[in-house]
Amino acid sequence: MAWQTPKTDWTPPDGVTDADLNRIEGNIQELQNTKETPSGAQTKVDTHEAKAAPHSGHETPVGRRLRLIRTKPRPPHIVGMKLPMVRRPR
């Protein structure tokens, strides 16, 4: 069954008809029939990697990314502060 455009202009007096249910069920079946399988997704990845296409951001060192996350300095009362060991009850 082919995809049918879903109804988006529902109003309370419309109600749900047999035709509506058939369209909804048909669209669900169409999605099931056309969904990508894990092997199909892996094939796409393998093809992409074989082309060795460059990606932006892959060359950024991890340390630089971590420095960008911390934009605010730590408050002075926390710097160098050691927290006491707390034992959890068993």
Secondary structure as UniProt FT lines:
FT   TURN            12..14
FT   HELIX           18..34
FT   HELIX           38..51
FT   TURN            56..59
FT   HELIX           62..69
FT   TURN            76..80
//
